[in-house]
Amino acid sequence: MEFLLDYGLFLAKIVTVVVAIVALIIVAKSVGGRSGAAKGELEVTNLTEQRKHTVEHLEHHLHDDAFLKARNKAEKKAQKEKDKQREKEVKKAAKDGALESQREPHLFVLDFVGSIDAKEVASLREEVSAILAVAKEGDEVLVRLESGGGMVHAYGLASSQLDRIKAANLPLTIAVDKVAASGGYMMACIADKIVSAPFAVVGSIGVIAQLPNFNKLLKKNDIEFEQLTAGEYKRTLTMFGENTDKARDKFKQELEETHGLFKDFIREHRPELDLDKVATGEHWFGTQAKELGLVDEIKASDDIVIEACKDKTVLAISYVQKKKLTDKLSGVAGDAADNVLMKLINRGQRPIV
């Protein structure tokens, strides 16, 4: 019994030391992180080379060594001739002062998986800026988009980032494999072409705002709630106060105005759409969306990438933000709590598209 007691005290000391060390690390990181936001880095993956290596790996299981050896010899010879020709072209271009225009066209691939507050727009901004810094005539951009929508101002900014690509006269294709609804479709309609998988969810051109009201519960428990504002419509609907018909009417008016702006935005970029038919808040599967004109082609994003690999260098661009230690230690529970709070607060006071 005495042994168990000593052993328990020993474990308690170890746990105390570990907790103290972790606490010190968190405090140090927190203080150090206040000097600036966490930085990130641009990751570039050559999808053309990746696909080539995949095909080569599979072919080693499909052909014998004699065939592979003969083919590799022929390919090396062809590549050698191609390199010689390329060298001549580069020398001539350098002499003529047109060296930059000699590179082959590229397809830049971006992935955007949007949350309610579209916080991913921070990475999208960096990715778009990087592409615009190096893009040349003949290059194109493919965005693999997945989002069910979210806060109006956030998705408005995300759409503006894609509009920068259009303003630079770079052909832009949006591929929807799963869902591009509401704010997601707001982003998609920027594109020159929208491609959708057959059962992807598309549309939902509407606006919603919802929040719980605890006023009756507070009254039942004799809890008073006070809210002071300056300006008649500084706050319309509230979670804890008693909502009035006048406040509801004003909030409904704001939703209608937002919906009108949403429809105007869609009309500007997809003028051929029958908005009276599609701007009802409904959503459709890809094949139905094609019939309504919401998308231009039924195809998966993989098909676009594979086709482009034949005559373009396909580069996947991703800006990855480095997480602080405190962010990593916060865990799933902290993220879940943040999401719940954001839904309760922001959804009540800000329209969602």
PyMOL commands that set and color helices and strands:
alter all, ss='L'
color gray80, all
select helices_A, chain A and resi 2-33+47-59+65-96+99-102+121-134+152-167+183-188+215-220+245-269+275-278+286-292+301-308+325-349
alter helices_A, ss='H'
color red, helices_A
select strands_A, chain A and resi 40-46+106-113+140-147+172-181+193-196+201-203+283-285+297-298+313-321
alter strands_A, ss='S'
color yellow, strands_A
deselect
rebuild
show_as cartoon
